[in-house]
Amino acid sequence: MAEPLIESREWWRGKRKRYNIGLIVAGLAAFVLYVGVVELFQQDKRMADVEITLFTIIFQGIGYLIMMLIANLFFNLGAVAESVFDPTHPDRFRTIAFNLGFWFSVALPFLIPGLLVVMLIATPQ
C-alpha cells in the first residue's frame, strides 16, 4: 500500500511547477485585464475614485502571493482525494482531478475584472 502512495505524491509533486506557472500567468493576465477595465470605464462616475498606483500594485501583488499560497495548500487535496477514493484507474483520476483544479484555479483571478464589468454594465449611472 505504501508504494502507490509514494507514486501518487511524486505524480502530484511533478505537476506543482505547471500549476504555479499557470497561477502566475493567470494572475498577471487578470491584473492587465483589470487595468484595462479601469481605464475603459475611467470616465464613469462610479469609477472616479479608482486609481492604480505603485502602492496598489504592490498591495495586490502581495495579496495574490498569499492567495497562491492558499491555492497550493488546496493543491495537496489531489493526493489526499486519491488516497481517500482509492480509484481503480489512478492515472485517469489524477489527470481529471488535476485538470479540474488547474482550470478552476486559473479562472478564479478573472472573477475580479469580470465582476467589475458586470457591475458597471448592470447598474445604472
Backbone bond lengths (Angstrom), bond angles and torsions (degrees), N, CA, C in turn:
res aa  C-N    CA-C-N  psi(-1)  N-CA   C-N-CA  omega(-1)  CA-C   N-CA-C  phi
1 M - - - 1.451 - - 1.534 111.74 -
2 A 1.317 117.84 -29.54 1.460 121.02 -178.13 1.520 111.53 -68.63
3 E 1.323 118.53 -33.82 1.460 121.44 -177.24 1.532 112.62 -63.11
4 P 1.356 120.62 -47.01 1.460 119.37 177.54 1.532 112.66 -62.53
5 L 1.342 116.80 -33.46 1.461 120.09 179.20 1.525 110.51 -65.36
6 I 1.324 116.46 -42.80 1.466 120.32 177.57 1.524 110.31 -64.54
7 E 1.330 116.22 -42.13 1.463 120.45 178.34 1.532 110.07 -61.83
8 S 1.315 116.57 -40.53 1.460 121.47 179.12 1.525 110.72 -63.26
9 R 1.303 117.24 -47.72 1.473 120.39 -179.56 1.524 111.48 -62.50
10 E 1.319 116.45 -39.19 1.463 120.26 178.39 1.532 110.88 -65.33
11 W 1.321 117.01 -41.27 1.459 121.13 179.66 1.525 109.49 -61.34
12 W 1.331 116.36 -48.56 1.462 120.25 -179.14 1.525 111.26 -66.59
13 R 1.316 116.96 -38.38 1.471 120.74 177.95 1.528 110.00 -61.75
14 G 1.316 116.89 -37.08 1.460 120.94 178.90 1.523 113.81 -68.04
15 K 1.307 117.48 -22.21 1.472 121.57 -179.86 1.527 113.00 -91.06
16 R 1.333 118.08 -12.33 1.469 121.16 -174.47 1.534 112.74 -61.47
17 K 1.343 117.75 -38.59 1.475 120.18 -178.85 1.532 110.11 -62.78
18 R 1.324 116.68 -46.00 1.472 120.59 178.53 1.529 110.24 -60.57
19 Y 1.324 115.95 -41.49 1.467 121.43 179.65 1.529 110.46 -60.62
20 N 1.321 117.14 -47.28 1.465 120.58 -178.66 1.524 112.61 -68.44
21 I 1.323 116.98 -36.78 1.470 119.46 175.56 1.527 109.58 -62.63
22 G 1.329 116.74 -42.37 1.461 120.88 176.97 1.517 111.88 -60.55
23 L 1.326 117.53 -40.49 1.469 121.18 178.35 1.526 111.37 -65.08
24 I 1.320 116.45 -41.50 1.471 120.28 179.96 1.522 110.67 -65.04
25 V 1.324 117.03 -48.20 1.468 120.86 179.98 1.531 110.63 -61.97
26 A 1.333 116.43 -43.94 1.470 120.06 179.87 1.524 110.87 -63.89
27 G 1.325 117.67 -41.19 1.461 120.69 179.77 1.514 112.30 -63.42
28 L 1.326 116.02 -44.00 1.474 119.43 178.33 1.526 111.55 -65.70
29 A 1.331 116.24 -43.88 1.470 119.79 -179.94 1.530 110.92 -64.90
30 A 1.322 117.42 -40.65 1.462 120.57 179.34 1.530 110.47 -65.85
31 F 1.332 117.38 -36.66 1.465 119.51 178.42 1.521 110.64 -68.05
32 V 1.320 116.86 -41.32 1.476 120.10 176.86 1.531 109.68 -61.40
33 L 1.314 117.09 -41.58 1.464 121.07 177.17 1.527 110.83 -63.27
34 Y 1.328 116.75 -40.96 1.467 122.03 177.32 1.534 110.34 -60.36
35 V 1.321 116.34 -45.86 1.468 120.66 177.93 1.520 109.96 -60.69
36 G 1.325 117.20 -42.31 1.464 120.78 178.27 1.518 112.42 -61.85
37 V 1.325 116.73 -41.79 1.473 120.79 178.40 1.523 109.90 -64.36
38 V 1.328 116.98 -44.22 1.469 120.40 179.73 1.520 110.09 -62.13
39 E 1.319 117.30 -43.92 1.470 120.39 179.24 1.524 111.57 -65.68
40 L 1.325 116.60 -39.48 1.455 121.07 -178.89 1.528 111.60 -64.30
41 F 1.324 115.65 -39.56 1.461 120.06 -176.69 1.524 112.68 -102.88
42 Q 1.324 119.03 17.32 1.464 122.41 -176.31 1.531 112.28 -59.43
43 Q 1.313 118.03 -33.53 1.459 120.26 179.92 1.532 111.57 -75.29
44 D 1.292 117.53 -14.93 1.460 122.04 179.44 1.528 109.05 -67.66
45 K 1.328 116.61 133.26 1.464 121.08 -177.99 1.525 111.86 -60.66
46 R 1.331 116.83 -29.34 1.469 120.02 -179.08 1.523 112.01 -72.88
47 M 1.319 117.27 -15.43 1.467 121.34 -179.26 1.530 111.57 -109.71
48 A 1.321 117.29 9.73 1.464 120.83 -174.77 1.531 112.27 -61.51
49 D 1.312 118.50 -31.65 1.464 121.52 -176.52 1.525 113.57 -88.37
50 V 1.315 118.06 -4.59 1.465 120.95 -176.64 1.526 109.29 -83.82
51 E 1.320 115.09 122.98 1.460 120.92 176.31 1.523 108.73 -129.27
52 I 1.301 115.24 143.39 1.458 120.14 174.69 1.522 106.68 -110.16
53 T 1.328 114.84 107.97 1.455 121.70 -178.11 1.522 108.93 -118.62
54 L 1.314 115.69 174.80 1.460 120.02 176.90 1.536 110.32 -59.84
55 F 1.331 116.36 -39.25 1.462 120.22 178.70 1.527 111.32 -61.96
56 T 1.339 117.37 -46.21 1.466 118.96 -178.71 1.525 111.60 -67.19
57 I 1.331 116.61 -34.09 1.469 119.82 177.46 1.526 110.13 -65.10
58 I 1.335 117.33 -45.85 1.469 121.17 178.93 1.523 110.11 -64.85
59 F 1.321 117.10 -43.93 1.463 121.64 -179.98 1.528 110.81 -60.35
60 Q 1.322 116.85 -47.20 1.461 120.22 179.66 1.531 111.19 -68.25
61 G 1.323 117.73 -34.17 1.459 121.07 176.79 1.526 111.96 -63.94
62 I 1.324 116.61 -43.91 1.464 120.50 177.24 1.525 110.17 -64.67
63 G 1.326 116.28 -42.63 1.466 119.88 176.98 1.523 111.90 -59.70
64 Y 1.322 115.91 -40.00 1.463 119.24 -179.89 1.530 111.17 -69.42
65 L 1.320 117.76 -36.30 1.467 120.23 176.24 1.533 110.73 -62.44
66 I 1.321 116.61 -39.53 1.468 120.50 176.45 1.525 110.02 -63.80
67 M 1.323 116.81 -41.52 1.461 120.02 178.64 1.535 110.90 -66.69
68 M 1.324 117.59 -33.58 1.471 119.84 175.75 1.523 110.89 -65.59
69 L 1.324 116.35 -36.81 1.461 120.24 176.55 1.527 110.38 -62.56
70 I 1.320 116.50 -44.75 1.468 121.18 177.88 1.530 110.16 -63.87
71 A 1.336 116.95 -41.70 1.469 120.53 178.63 1.521 110.55 -61.47
72 N 1.326 117.16 -37.25 1.460 119.89 178.59 1.524 111.80 -69.63
73 L 1.313 117.53 -30.22 1.464 119.95 173.41 1.530 109.82 -65.06
74 F 1.330 116.35 -42.66 1.459 120.25 177.58 1.532 111.57 -67.90
75 F 1.322 117.22 -28.65 1.461 121.19 177.28 1.530 110.50 -56.97
76 N 1.321 115.85 -34.89 1.472 120.68 179.53 1.524 112.33 -63.38
77 L 1.311 117.73 -18.27 1.463 120.38 179.35 1.523 112.13 -65.73
78 G 1.318 117.63 -20.44 1.466 120.27 177.81 1.519 111.64 -60.99
79 A 1.327 116.61 -50.26 1.466 120.76 179.00 1.527 110.89 -67.66
80 V 1.329 116.41 -36.88 1.471 120.25 178.47 1.522 110.09 -64.80
81 A 1.324 117.22 -45.45 1.467 120.90 179.44 1.520 110.78 -61.87
82 E 1.312 116.06 -38.74 1.464 119.04 179.07 1.531 111.26 -63.85
83 S 1.319 117.07 -39.68 1.466 119.25 179.37 1.527 111.56 -72.14
84 V 1.332 117.30 -31.00 1.471 120.73 179.48 1.528 110.80 -73.69
85 F 1.328 116.58 -47.72 1.466 120.47 -175.89 1.526 113.16 -81.36
86 D 1.332 117.51 -23.17 1.458 123.03 -179.72 1.535 111.17 44.65
87 P 1.340 116.95 65.45 1.470 120.23 -174.76 1.532 112.68 -67.05
88 T 1.320 114.65 151.44 1.469 119.21 178.37 1.529 111.26 -74.12
89 H 1.323 116.80 -25.73 1.467 122.17 177.09 1.530 108.10 -120.85
90 P 1.325 117.92 81.07 1.469 120.25 -173.83 1.527 114.25 -61.83
91 D 1.332 118.38 -34.41 1.472 119.22 179.76 1.522 111.21 -64.05
92 R 1.307 116.14 -42.27 1.471 120.53 178.17 1.524 110.51 -65.87
93 F 1.329 116.61 -43.77 1.465 121.17 178.23 1.529 110.75 -59.30
94 R 1.328 115.95 -46.46 1.470 120.08 -178.92 1.520 111.40 -61.22
95 T 1.333 116.12 -44.80 1.465 119.91 -178.71 1.523 111.27 -62.79
96 I 1.319 116.91 -45.89 1.468 120.61 -179.65 1.526 110.57 -65.54
97 A 1.337 117.04 -46.66 1.465 120.71 -178.77 1.525 110.83 -62.75
98 F 1.334 116.72 -42.84 1.458 119.47 179.74 1.526 111.11 -63.98
99 N 1.334 116.50 -47.20 1.463 119.62 -178.45 1.523 112.08 -62.43
100 L 1.320 117.79 -41.64 1.466 120.38 177.65 1.530 111.14 -61.81
101 G 1.317 116.24 -47.81 1.461 120.28 179.80 1.515 112.82 -66.13
102 F 1.324 115.97 -41.08 1.466 120.66 -179.07 1.526 111.08 -62.18
103 W 1.326 116.46 -52.19 1.465 119.06 -175.76 1.512 112.42 -70.35
104 F 1.325 117.81 -31.60 1.466 120.08 173.79 1.531 109.59 -64.27
105 S 1.322 116.63 -46.02 1.464 121.39 -178.27 1.525 111.89 -66.61
106 V 1.319 117.00 -36.14 1.465 120.93 179.50 1.535 110.75 -72.84
107 A 1.326 117.22 -33.62 1.468 120.58 -179.45 1.527 112.40 -76.81
108 L 1.312 117.56 -27.93 1.459 121.98 -173.89 1.534 114.50 -55.85
109 P 1.333 120.82 -44.09 1.468 119.69 -179.78 1.533 113.60 -62.01
110 F 1.323 117.21 -22.99 1.463 119.98 -179.04 1.526 112.52 -78.30
111 L 1.318 117.25 -5.93 1.463 120.09 176.61 1.520 111.94 -63.25
112 I 1.319 117.36 -38.83 1.470 120.92 -177.24 1.534 111.25 -61.33
113 P 1.337 119.40 -58.44 1.468 116.94 179.09 1.528 112.28 -65.07
114 G 1.324 117.50 -33.09 1.468 119.87 178.57 1.519 112.26 -64.89
115 L 1.326 116.87 -45.72 1.466 120.38 178.05 1.519 111.63 -66.11
116 L 1.320 117.14 -34.19 1.456 121.21 177.12 1.527 110.54 -62.79
117 V 1.329 117.25 -44.18 1.465 121.21 178.13 1.523 110.08 -63.43
118 V 1.322 116.94 -46.08 1.474 120.79 180.00 1.521 109.95 -60.50
119 M 1.335 116.90 -43.61 1.459 120.43 179.88 1.536 111.02 -61.93
120 L 1.321 116.76 -44.01 1.451 120.07 -178.46 1.529 112.25 -68.16
121 I 1.323 116.64 -34.21 1.462 119.94 179.57 1.532 111.19 -77.86
122 A 1.325 115.94 -38.96 1.469 120.14 -173.20 1.528 114.31 -80.54
123 T 1.320 118.59 -26.91 1.463 119.34 -177.26 1.518 110.06 -96.78
124 P 1.313 115.97 136.12 1.480 119.32 179.43 1.517 111.03 -71.30
125 Q 1.321 115.01 154.82 1.476 120.11 -179.28 1.468 112.46 -75.20
